[in-house]
Structure formats: structure tokens, C-alpha cells
Amino acid sequence: MAEAPTAAPITIVTGSNRGIGRSIATGLANDGHRLVLTARDDQRLQSVATELRANGATVATIAADLRAEGSVERVLAFTEQTFGKPDVIVSNAGTAPSDKVENTTAEMMQDAFDLHVAVPLAFARHSAKDMKSRGSGCLLHLASSAGLRGYPFTSAYTAAKHGMVGLTRALHAELNHKGIQVYGVCPGFVDTDITRSAAAAVAAKGRTSATDALALMGAQNNIGRMHTSDEVAAAVCMLLRDRPAGCIYALDQEPAAFLE
Ligand SMILES: NC(=O)c1ccc[n+]([C@@H]2O[C@H](COP(=O)([O-])OP(=O)(O)OC[C@H]3O[C@@H](n4cnc5c(N)ncnc54)[C@H](OP(=O)(O)O)[C@@H]3O)[C@@H](O)[C@H]2O)c1
């Protein structure tokens, strides 16, 4: 088990203006991290930052579309200018394109890979040298049970999340012995905007109500219900606090545990 940094860690959380990322930011603020929050919608980012600062947190924000060329470098440069080089990077930003395979375009696949694989890889590429020279650091990826098993109507998303799990394992194999922890956290369905929009899309086709569609998603989880974003955030905070040995942390089981 490696040591977590003793000074208030400098932590980037992507996709932190709502959903799981917002809950993670709240949990890490309570744990004393200095936070850089990023997402595209600046108004929502400001509202999260205002709320966290009102509770005494140290928070900076930078609006960015992480798929755009140079965005990762811009977020890292902003972090360094504001607080210093990051100790922890939580790659959480994501979208969940969902459709039958006949309608799954190359563009959907490219978008999913850009956000779930290329962006976390870019964060690792630009931070690894500094983290290795300090002998500490953590890269945490919000993966999914869709990175561990197949779900219908999500070929682009499921393929990208499998890619994210593979990336996490490869980085762990390469960097862990240098003192850098690399974690992938894999929840099943979580009650957030992503799942609510998917349920609304199913309801719009007239087959079932959005409420029933949400219940069906929860029933697909091994734990028999939806996770809450606060439960996912609690697991992320535990990993960043305790820094247990392991790589892929499966949440959709009782008890949650690292996979081999
Ligand atoms: N909900 C689930 O059932 C579930 C299950 C397992 C894993 N996950 C994973 O958990 C992560 C968070 O999901 P969530 O459910 O919290 O989703 P959400 O509520 O839709 O939030 C997604 C976040 O990502 C940001 N984002 C999306 N596209 C972006 C882009 N191009 N550049 C920068 N930021 C972007 C969004 O902000 P803007 O739109 O303002 O950019 C938002 O902050 C995702 O990686 C998802 O795959 C979710």
C-alpha cells in the first residue's frame, strides 16, 4: 500500500458539473483536496464551485470540451498555474451513446473512444513524467461494468469502456512500481442524467414509461438496483484516501472488490 500525499492534494475532476463527477468533487472537497473542476457547461461548473467554496473548499474551474485538440494540455497548464502540478487526476467525463448496431456510426464510436480512452491516455501521457519523478500520483478512471461485460444497444459505449479498462490495466502495469496508483472504478447503472436520458429515449419509442425503463436498468445491476452517484463517489474517495493495492474496482457486487 503506497502513501497518499500528506499536503492537500491537487486534484483534477473531469465532468464535475453534475452527476457522478459532481458527487466526487463534493466528497473530495470534504477530504481536503484542492480541486480543479472541468466540463463544457461553465454555468453549471460555477454553481458547483460556489457551493463547494461556501463549505470552505479550495476550488478552481476551467470550461473545456475535452475532445477538442489541446484541451487536456490547457487543463493541465491551468492547474499548474493555479495550484501546481496535479497529484490526482479523476477522468470521469463521459457520454453514453445508445442505439441498435445498425444506427451506430463511426462518428459515435470515435466520440466514445475520444472521451473514454484518448482523453485519460492524454492526461497520463502529460503527467507520467512528473509523477514518476516525484514517485507518487494517482490516475483514477470512471469506467463501468460496461467495461467488463456486454450490454445490448451500446456497442460504441461498451467498446470504449472496455478500452478504458484495458488502458487502466496497462497504465497500472507500467506505472504502479514507480509509486503511481492507477484505478478503474466500475459501477453498474447509476441514477444520473445519462441513465435518465436513456430511459426517456426508450419511453419516447412508446414501449414503456421512463420510470419503468429506469427500474429495468436497475434490475440489470447485480446488486438488483441502481447505484446512487454518492455511493460511487464514496468508493472513489476511499480509494484516494486509503490507496489500497489493486487496479479494477468492481462496484456492482456485494461487497465491492478489486478484480484480479
Ligand atoms: N450513469 C451511469 O449509469 C454510469 C454507469 C457506469 C459508469 N458511468 C460513467 O461515469 C461517468 C460520469 O457519468 P454520469 O452518469 O455522471 O453522466 P452525466 O450526469 O451525464 O455527466 C457527464 C459529465 O461529463 C461531462 N462531459 C460530457 N462530455 C464532455 C466533453 N466532451 N468534455 C468535457 N466534459 C464532458 C458533462 O458536462 P458537460 O455536458 O457540461 O460537458 C458532465 O459533467 C461517465 O464516464 C460514465 O460513462 C456512468
The ligand as a Tripos MOL2 file, in Angstrom:
@<TRIPOS>MOLECULE
LIG
   48    52     1     0     0
SMALL
NO_CHARGES

@<TRIPOS>ATOM
      1 N1        -24.7050    6.7840  -15.0240 N.am      1 LIG1
      2 C1        -24.3350    5.5310  -15.1830 C.2       1 LIG1
      3 O1        -25.1720    4.6000  -15.2110 O.2       1 LIG1
      4 C2        -22.8870    5.1730  -15.2630 C.ar      1 LIG1
      5 C3        -22.5110    3.8430  -15.0080 C.ar      1 LIG1
      6 C4        -21.1650    3.4810  -15.0910 C.ar      1 LIG1
      7 C5        -20.2220    4.4360  -15.4420 C.ar      1 LIG1
      8 N2        -20.6190    5.7170  -15.6980 N.ar      1 LIG1
      9 C6        -19.5710    6.6630  -16.0940 C.3       1 LIG1
     10 O2        -19.4950    7.6930  -15.1320 O.3       1 LIG1
     11 C7        -19.0510    8.9040  -15.7570 C.3       1 LIG1
     12 C8        -19.9950   10.0400  -15.3620 C.3       1 LIG1
     13 O3        -21.2990    9.7110  -15.8190 O.3       1 LIG1
     14 P1        -22.6220   10.4020  -15.2430 P.3       1 LIG1
     15 O4        -23.6380    9.3330  -15.1600 O.co2     1 LIG1
     16 O5        -22.3260   11.2410  -14.0600 O.co2     1 LIG1
     17 O6        -23.0060   11.3230  -16.5010 O.3       1 LIG1
     18 P2        -23.6560   12.7820  -16.5910 P.3       1 LIG1
     19 O7        -24.5060   13.0760  -15.4170 O.co2     1 LIG1
     20 O8        -24.2290   12.8760  -17.9520 O.co2     1 LIG1
     21 O9        -22.3370   13.6860  -16.5210 O.3       1 LIG1
     22 C9        -21.3670   13.6260  -17.5490 C.3       1 LIG1
     23 C10       -20.3020   14.6620  -17.2560 C.3       1 LIG1
     24 O10       -19.3200   14.6420  -18.2990 O.3       1 LIG1
     25 C11       -19.1890   15.9650  -18.8570 C.3       1 LIG1
     26 N3        -18.8510   15.8450  -20.2700 N.ar      1 LIG1
     27 C12       -19.5490   15.1740  -21.2270 C.ar      1 LIG1
     28 N4        -18.9510   15.3430  -22.4210 N.ar      1 LIG1
     29 C13       -17.8470   16.1190  -22.2180 C.ar      1 LIG1
     30 C14       -16.8380   16.6470  -23.0530 C.ar      1 LIG1
     31 N5        -16.8240   16.4220  -24.3910 N.pl3     1 LIG1
     32 N6        -15.8460   17.4070  -22.4960 N.ar      1 LIG1
     33 C15       -15.8570   17.6570  -21.1770 C.ar      1 LIG1
     34 N7        -16.7840   17.1920  -20.3260 N.ar      1 LIG1
     35 C16       -17.7770   16.4320  -20.8500 C.ar      1 LIG1
     36 C17       -20.5670   16.5970  -18.6150 C.3       1 LIG1
     37 O11       -20.5330   18.0220  -18.5680 O.3       1 LIG1
     38 P3        -20.8580   18.9220  -19.8650 P.3       1 LIG1
     39 O12       -22.0120   18.2670  -20.5770 O.co2     1 LIG1
     40 O13       -21.1480   20.2800  -19.3260 O.co2     1 LIG1
     41 O14       -19.5980   18.8700  -20.6530 O.co2     1 LIG1
     42 C18       -20.8820   16.0710  -17.2230 C.3       1 LIG1
     43 O15       -20.2080   16.8140  -16.2490 O.3       1 LIG1
     44 C19       -19.0190    8.6180  -17.2620 C.3       1 LIG1
     45 O16       -17.7070    8.3300  -17.6600 O.3       1 LIG1
     46 C20       -19.8850    7.3810  -17.4050 C.3       1 LIG1
     47 O17       -19.5450    6.6030  -18.5210 O.3       1 LIG1
     48 C21       -21.9130    6.1060  -15.5990 C.ar      1 LIG1
@<TRIPOS>BOND
     1     1     2 1
     2     2     3 2
     3     2     4 1
     4     4     5 ar
     5     4    48 ar
     6     5     6 ar
     7     6     7 ar
     8     7     8 ar
     9     8     9 1
    10     8    48 ar
    11     9    10 1
    12     9    46 1
    13    10    11 1
    14    11    12 1
    15    11    44 1
    16    12    13 1
    17    13    14 1
    18    14    15 2
    19    14    16 1
    20    14    17 1
    21    17    18 1
    22    18    19 2
    23    18    20 1
    24    18    21 1
    25    21    22 1
    26    22    23 1
    27    23    24 1
    28    23    42 1
    29    24    25 1
    30    25    26 1
    31    25    36 1
    32    26    27 ar
    33    26    35 ar
    34    27    28 ar
    35    28    29 ar
    36    29    30 ar
    37    29    35 ar
    38    30    31 1
    39    30    32 ar
    40    32    33 ar
    41    33    34 ar
    42    34    35 ar
    43    36    37 1
    44    36    42 1
    45    37    38 1
    46    38    39 2
    47    38    40 1
    48    38    41 1
    49    42    43 1
    50    44    45 1
    51    44    46 1
    52    46    47 1
@<TRIPOS>SUBSTRUCTURE
     1 LIG1         1 GROUP 0 **** ****
